[in-house]
Amino acid sequence: MFNGSKIWYSIDPSQSHMIYPSDESKYEWGGYSLVDVDAVDLKEFPKLREIKYSKIEMNAGDCVFMPGGKAFWI
């Protein structure tokens, strides 16, 4: 991180089904979720409550190493 700050949320790939991936995401690296992060509806997407995540707070000068395929960023 060169400047400013950023908060990342990381989950284990074994929980990826709980973020409601789009159908297209099955065929691409990365992909996206069907959940609107600006208006999360826990009635429509109840599995979100069960996700165990790591919160990473980065500031200027910080660095995070994440081996490929070891986590999903949310």
Secondary structure by P-SEA (a helix, b strand, c coil): ccccbbbbbbbcccccccccccccccccccccccccccccccccccccccbbbbbbbbcccbbbbbcccccccc
